[in-house]
Amino acid sequence: IALKHSSDENALTITLSKIEGNYAQGGVSGEGGGGMWLAKKEEGVWRLIWDGNGTIECSNFSLYPNFPTSLLPECYDSAKQEVIKR
């Protein structure tokens, strides 16, 4: 998250809410506000899939069809312009 946003990692507070298998959900806060993050562990390394606040686009998860619905129960499909229950 710090690398993606060119932030000072020491200025961020990153929390972990849930882990389910190789998937995780958490939050981040810092000087500019906060948001949520979603990640997947691949080859022993946690990879950020999405971070932010507000609407989560379904297209962000097209490469992760097995992302647990317990961590992401719904997303927004821009093509259909509707919220999709996963």
C-alpha positions as CSV (number, residue, x, y, z in Angstrom):
1,I,0.0,0.0,0.0
2,A,2.8,2.4,0.9
3,L,4.6,1.6,-2.4
4,K,1.4,2.0,-4.5
5,H,0.6,5.4,-3.0
6,S,4.1,6.6,-2.5
7,S,3.4,6.9,1.2
8,D,5.8,6.8,4.2
9,E,5.1,3.3,5.6
10,N,5.9,4.5,9.1
11,A,3.0,7.0,8.8
12,L,0.4,4.3,8.0
13,T,-1.5,2.1,10.4
14,I,-2.4,-1.2,8.7
15,T,-4.8,-3.6,10.3
16,L,-5.8,-7.1,9.5
17,S,-9.5,-8.0,9.9
18,K,-9.9,-11.5,8.4
19,I,-7.8,-14.2,6.8
20,E,-9.5,-17.0,4.9
21,G,-7.1,-19.4,3.3
22,N,-4.8,-17.4,1.0
23,Y,-7.0,-14.3,1.1
24,A,-7.1,-11.4,3.5
25,Q,-9.1,-8.2,4.3
26,G,-8.0,-5.3,6.4
27,G,-7.8,-1.5,6.8
28,V,-5.3,1.2,6.5
29,S,-5.3,4.7,7.9
30,G,-2.9,7.6,7.7
31,E,-2.6,11.4,7.4
32,G,-4.9,11.5,4.3
33,G,-7.7,9.3,5.7
34,G,-8.2,5.6,5.5
35,G,-9.7,2.7,3.6
36,M,-10.0,-1.0,3.2
37,W,-7.6,-3.4,1.4
38,L,-8.0,-6.9,0.0
39,A,-5.1,-9.2,-0.8
40,K,-4.1,-12.7,-1.9
41,K,-1.1,-14.8,-0.8
42,E,0.7,-16.0,-4.0
43,E,4.0,-18.0,-3.8
44,G,4.4,-17.0,-0.1
45,V,4.0,-13.3,-0.7
46,W,0.9,-11.2,0.0
47,R,-0.2,-9.3,-3.1
48,L,-2.5,-6.3,-2.9
49,I,-5.6,-6.8,-5.1
50,W,-7.6,-3.7,-4.2
51,D,-7.5,-0.8,-1.8
52,G,-9.7,2.2,-1.2
53,N,-13.1,3.1,0.0
54,G,-16.5,3.1,-1.6
55,T,-17.4,1.0,-4.6
56,I,-15.4,-2.1,-5.4
57,E,-15.4,-2.9,-9.1
58,C,-16.0,-6.6,-9.9
59,S,-13.4,-6.3,-12.7
60,N,-10.7,-6.0,-10.0
61,F,-11.4,-9.6,-9.1
62,S,-11.7,-11.2,-12.6
63,L,-8.3,-12.9,-12.0
64,Y,-9.4,-14.1,-8.6
65,P,-12.7,-15.9,-9.1
66,N,-12.2,-17.9,-5.9
67,F,-11.9,-14.7,-3.7
68,P,-14.1,-15.6,-0.7
69,T,-17.6,-14.1,-0.6
70,S,-17.2,-13.8,3.2
71,L,-14.5,-11.2,2.5
72,L,-16.2,-9.6,-0.5
73,P,-20.0,-10.4,-0.6
74,E,-20.7,-8.0,-3.5
75,C,-19.1,-5.8,-6.1
76,Y,-20.2,-3.3,-8.7
77,D,-20.4,-4.3,-12.4
78,S,-19.8,-1.2,-14.5
79,A,-20.9,-2.8,-17.7
80,K,-24.3,-3.8,-16.2
81,Q,-24.3,-0.7,-13.9
82,E,-25.5,-2.8,-11.0
83,V,-24.3,-4.3,-7.7
84,I,-23.6,-8.0,-8.0
85,K,-24.0,-10.4,-5.1
86,R,-21.1,-12.9,-5.4
